[in-house]
């Protein structure tokens, strides 16, 4: 099949950037799905604002300016979060991968609603929580749930060789995903309970080292994996805007138990008492963090459960599911 991915965002990237720190979920999906679909005997093109173009027999990255040369070429077109770009393609099967909660008001403001009904695409959502919060209008032509995978560097990490630092925890999501909430919980409850526990966070401007809160290094993925894999716990409160939380999936692949409030999609990423702990309030949240630092039996139980499930979140499996959806819809 001839498959097109199109991303109108201003981010300048291609598949060679997959390990770069600026690559987020939307870019990661385009890189991983497009590359792996080309391995399945498909001819795949990606159009975006890339500076460095790449052309091969079955896999190419081209600048958006080249679209008009291929508008009648594809069997399937998949857009990143945008319905208006679909106007440029004469294609029966059109999809939009959404990474946000789209309301009617927002879609009108961003000129999406008219183009949605003009192009009749199927929306591809990234979880049950996402589907629940999305305006039902955008399921008018059907919608499907897809999944992220984790990059191979997470899968290939030899967990048996990792030496855990039992005093270290990490927060690996974005700062606006309730990091301020976690910092307050840490200062109020965790640090007073044990001044040996350490929390490494996505970098903040203020200095909180007096509370054993440190800015983690923003590293290339392989170095990031090496650092993160040594953590005893990953702490991710979650957030109402968190539609998937790749950080939680990555932690699980490294077999690190997660403590969360279950906000947003975190209740989908963590199974309470099996792969992590989901708290109902501030006090329970802090108690769970302290408990996982101190209770070796509980920590080992959760880690062993994660080890037994390892390998179920590969991009290979996610791509096979994705291909089945776009091929058969």
N, C-alpha and C positions, 0 to 999 in steps of 0.2 A: 504494500500500500504506500501511497505518497502522503506523508503526514507533515503538516506545518505547525510550528509553534511561533507565536508572535507576541512580543513584549514591547509595549510603547513607553515603559518607564525610562527615565534618564540614565539609569545605571549602565555604564560601559563595561560589558563583560562578555566572555565566551566560555566554552567548556574548559579551557586551560586555566581558568580562574577558580576552579572548584575548591581549592584549598585555601583561598585567600580569605582574610578575616572579614572583609566587607560583604561577602556572600551570605545572604539571608535565606529564609525559607522559600520565597518565590523563585529566586535565582537557582537555588539548589534543586528545586523540583524541575525546572526547565533543563538544567544541565543533565541531571541524572535520568529523567524520563526520555529525553531526546536521544541521548547517547545509547541507552540500552534498547530503545526501540529500533535503532539502526542495526543492532545485533540480531534482531528478529526478522531479518530480510525485508525491512521497510526502507524506503527512501525518505530521509528526514531532513527538513530545512528548519532553521531557526532564524527569524528576523528580529533584530533589536537594534539598539543604538551602539553596536560594537564598532570599535575603531579597527580592530584586527579581524579581518574576515578570514574564513577558512572554507575551502571547497574540496570535497572528495566525491567519489562515486555514489555513496549512499548517505553521506552525512555532511551538511554544510551550515555555516553560520554566515549570514549576510546582513548588511545594514538595511534598515527599514526603507531606505530610498529605492531599493531594488524590487520591492513587492510587485509593482505593476507589471513586471516582466513575467511573473508567475501566477497571476490572479486566477487563471483557469487550470492550473496544474495539479491541484491537490484533491485527494479523496476526503481528507479530514483536516480541519483547521482548529487550532486550540489557542485561545487568547489568554493572556495574563490579565485578569481583572478588568477587561475593557470590551465593551460590545461594539463601539463605533468602528474600530479597526476592522471588524468582520465585514463591513460594507465593501471593502476592497477585494473580497474573494468571492468567486462564483463556485460555490461548493455546497453539496447537500448536507454534509455533516459538520456542524459547528459546535464548539464547546467553549465555555469560559471557566477557567480555574479561578475561584474566588479565594482571597486571603483576608477578607474583611466582612463585617456584618453590614449588608446592604439594605437600607431602608428605602421606602418610596421617595421620601424627601431628598435623601442623599443621591439617589439615582437620577432624579429630575435635575438637581443642581449640577451633577456631573455629566448630564446629557447621555445617560445610559438607558433610560426606560424606553424611549422611542426606538433606539437601535436594537434593543432587546426584542421588541415585537417585530421589528423589520427582519431580523436575522434568525429568530427562533432558536437560539442555542440552548443546549443542555448545560446547566450549571453544575460544575464539579466542586463539591464542598469537602472540607478536610476534617469532618468529625460530626458526631451526633449533636454536640453542643452548638456547633456552627449551624447545622440544619435547623435546630430548634429556634435560634435567634434570628435567622435570616427571614426577610419578608417572604410570605408565602407566594407572592406574585412571581418570584423568580424560580418557582417550581412549576409554573404554568406549562412549560414545555418539557417538564421532567427535571429532576436533579439527581445526582449520584454522589456517593461518598467515596473519596479516594484516600490513600494513606501516604505519608512520607516513609522513607527508609532511612537507615543510618549509613553513613559513608563507610567504605571498606576499612579505613584506618581504625574505626571503632571495632569492627568485626574481627579484624586480624590481631588486635591486641591480645597477648597471651596473659590472661588473667591469673593463671597459676604462678606466674613469675613476678607478680606485683607485690611489693611490700607496702602494706597499708600503714598510713600514719593515723593512729586511732584518736588523735586530738584534732584532726582537720575536717572541716566541712566546707562546701562550696555552694555559692549561688551563681548560676551560669546563664540565666536569662537576661533580658534587657532591664536596665535600671527602672524603667517605668512599669515593670511588672511586679509592683508591690515590694521593691527592694527597701523603700523607706519604712514600710511596715515591718519587715524582717529586722532591719537595723534597730528599730525601737524595741521589738521583742527581745533581741539579743542583749541590748543594753539593760533592759529592765529585769529580765529573768535568767538568761543563759550565763552571761558573764559573772553576775553575782554568785551563781550556783557553783561555778568552777572556772577559775581564771587561767586554766591551762587550755581550755577549748579555744579553737581558732576558726574564724570564718573568713573565707576568701570570696570577694564579690566582684562583679563587673565594675570597673573603675568608677569611683566617686571623686568629686573635687575636694571634699572635706577630709581631714585626717582623723581617723577613728582608731588608730593603733592602740590608744590607751584602753580600748575595749576589746583588743585582739581581733579587730576587724581590719583586714588588709585588702588592698586592691590586687586582684589577680592579674597576671601578665596576659596581654592580648597576643597570642602566639599563633603561628601556623598550626594546622590541625594536628599533625603528628606530635609536635611538642605539647600542644594543648591536651591531647589524649594521654600522654605520658604523665603530665602533671595531675590531671583530673582523676586518673585511675587509682591514685594513691589515697584518695579521700575516703573517709569512713562513711560520710553522709553527704547527700546533695539535698539542699533545702530550697524548695520552690513553692511559695505560698499560692501561686497562681494569680490570675487576674481576669476580670470579665472580658477583656479584649484578647485573651489568650485562646486562640481557636484550635491550636494543635499542641504546641510546646515541644519543639524538636529537642530542646535541652533535656527534657525528661526522658525522651526516647533514647538519647545518647547515654545518659546516666544509667538507664536500665541495661543497655548493651554492655556497659562496663561493669555491670552487676553491683552497682552502688545503690543501696536503699534510699528512698526518697521520703522526706517529710513534707507534707503539703496541707493547705487548707482546702484544697479541692476546688478552688475558684476557677471559673472558665472551664477549659477542657481538662484540667489536671485530674478530675475525677475519672476521666477516661484513660489517662496514662498510668494511674496508680491503682492497684488493687489492695485495699486496706487489709493489713495483717498478712499479706502474701508477698507483695513486692515493695511495700512501703507502708506509711501510716498517714491517714487522712484525719485531721483534727476538726473539731466542731467549734472551737472557740480559742481565744488567745492563750488561756492557761493550759488547755490541752495541747495546743501547738508547742508551747515551750516545754511542757512535760515530755512530749514525744521526742523532741530533739535531745533533751538530757538523757532520756531513757535509752535512746539508740547509741549515745556515746558510752553509756555505762554498762548496758546489759549485753554481754557478749553472746548469750544464748539466743536472744531475740534477733540481734544483728546477724548472726550466723544463719539463722532460719531464713530470714529475708534474702540474704545474699545467695544462699543455696537455691532458693526458689528462682531467683533471677538467673543463676548459672544454668539451671535446667531448661529455661526458656530462651536461652541465648541463640541467636541465629534466625529468629522468627521475624525480624524486622529489617531484612536486607532490602536494598533497592531492587535487586533482582526479582524478589517476590512481589514487591510493591508495583513494579513495572508490568509484570504478568497480569496482575489484577487490573491495572490501569488500561492495558491494551485490550483486555477482554471487555471492559466497559465501553471504550470508544469504538471498538470494532462492532459490538453487538447492539449498541443503543440505536 
